[in-house]
Amino acid sequence: DDRRRHVYVIGRTGVGKTTLLLNQICSDMEKGHGVALVDPHGDLATEVVRRTPRHRTNDVILFDAADQDNAVSFNPLACPDPSLVDRVTSGAVSAFKKLHADSWGPRLENTLRNAVFATVEQGGTLVSLLRLLTDESYRERTVPRISDDIVRAFWTQEFASWTKAYRTEAVAAITNKIQPFLTNRSVRAIVSQEGSSLDLRQVMDEGKVLIVNLSKGRVGEDNAALLGAFIVTAIQQAAMTRAEIPEEDRRDFYLYIDEFQNFLTSSFDSILSEARKYRLNLTVSHQYRAQIDEATAAAIGGNVGSIISFAVGSEDAEWLVAAMSKNTGDLQPADLVNLPRYTAYARLLVDGMPDGPASLATLPPPRILQDRFGIVAECSRRRF
């Protein structure tokens, strides 16, 4: 369905979710749709690139987080529109907060928010952010140029009034969260490039294919989670800037997030509830509901049109039966618990209304007539 909206895919490991996603992404690419895939493992990303249709070769942007020799520039603090500084700041702070919720506090958040705001406003990067916090001479040159009165007052009055010991403690609480991210040379090559950055609004409007391979095994789990959260938040912000053009002129863009629990931030609920009007169509996939918080689970239940369930545990089956049934008795928990591999039940949105549950069997992966990974990767490296 070319007009589909948000899709939720759930099921245990090894039951066929990846095959389903691979088929749908390849179908979208073949039809010429704009597509983005965020993959924390890398296997799905590689298989998609291998199957890239010839006519989409020049559209593919291969964002490989572990390839420091061919790093695509992505500055999560880039903000070409001054009116969006607050939104970019909130997105970056939310990404850090998601990863470090156990050691978060009001002083840390306030200091980080003012540091991020100042860096975004001045067109800096995460490296600039680290310098603002740790390099006094750099801070003295930067703070007078901050145009926002409240943020400038934080640095000239509140931060300046702290004792050296208190300031060191406050700054260390932030730097020990940023430095491990920037210490990874592959990640630093991506996020520290000044000037041009990946233009996600252009990716959407021109129907490009963005393949994000975060490969936790090569860049580290925390680095992959933080970089993925930055990218997902930036895609949401890019979609919302489409408010300036009429809805009928907005091109559909399909965002796939595998293992999406890794990239949840406070902005994810708004992606589910608001992004559809900007033609950002979301497909998220994971194993079981306990991986996500209750607010996100409620947002899924209230905003997702199509639900596809492979084999799940008994606790998840109870919730899914209620969410997917049109009439009492349409499904029983045992139906979802005992599904064979590569089969699922689906509740789809048809003509704007949820249909009753239907069983399905996934198709085998599209055949590889020619492995095009090398060709597509080389073309992407030259162009991006």
C-alpha positions, 0 to 999 in steps of 0.5 A: 500500500503506497499510502500506508502510514505507521507500522509496528512489527513485533516478534521474537528473534529468528521468526521472520521480522528481518525478512519482512522488512527486507522485502518491504524496503526493496519494494519501496526502493524499486518503486522509487520511494524515499527510504531511510533504514536505521540498523543497529546490527548492520546485516539488514543494511548490507542485504538492502544495499546488495539488492539495490535496483540499478535505477536507484544507484545514484540515490543511495547514501551509505552511512557506515558508522564504522568506516572512518575513511569514508565518513558521511558528515553528520553534525547532530548540532547543525541548524541552518534555520535560527528559528529551530535552535530550541528544537535542535537543542532539545533533541540533542539533550534528549538523546544524551538523557536517554542513554544516561538516565541512571546518572541524570540530574537537574544541574547536569541537564541545565548545564548541558542544555545551555552548552548545547544551545550556545554551540548550536547557535554558533554553528559548532559541533560536539567537539566545539561543545566539549571545548566550551565546557573545558577550555576557558579561553575558548569559552571567554571568546564564545560566550560574548557572541551568544545572542540569547540573553538567558543563555548568555546570562547562565555563562556570565553569571551562574556558571561564573559564580561557581567555585572551581571545585563545584564547576569541575564537578559539574563539567565532569558529569557532562564530559564523561558522557561526551568524551567516550563518544568522541574518543571513537575515531570513526564516530568523531570523523562523522560528527566533528566535520564543520561546514556541510552536514548530511541534509536530511530535508533534501534526502526526504524531498528528493526521495533519496535512500539513506542506509544507516549501518550503526553496527554495534559490534564495530562502534560500540553499543552506547555509541551506536545508540547515541548516534542512532538517537541523533539521526532519528531525532534529526529526521523528525525535525527535518520532516517537521520543517515541511510545514512550509509547503502544502501537504499535497506537495510533500513527498512520502518518505519511509523510515524503517527502524530495526531494534527501535528500542535502542533509539527511543528519546522523548521526541519519539512519541511526537514522531508517532503522533505528528509526523504523518501529516508531514508524510513521514511514514514509520515502520518500527520493529523489535522483540517484546514490549518490555523493551519500551516504556509505557508512554511509547507503548501507549503512543504505538497503540494510539497512533500506529495503523498497522500491527504485524505480530510474529510469534511472541510471549504470552504477556505480549500476546494478551496486549496484542490480541486486544489491540488487533481484534476487531471483534471479541474472539477474532484472536486468542493469545495462543494464536500468537504464541504458537505461530510458526517461523515466517508467519504472522498475524496482521491488523492493517489500516484499510481506507483509513479504518483498521481491518480485522486480523489476518494471517500471513506468510512472509515471502522469501528474501528477494533474489540477488541477481547481481550483488551490487554492494561494491558498486553502490558503496563506491558510488556513495563514497564518491558522492557523499 
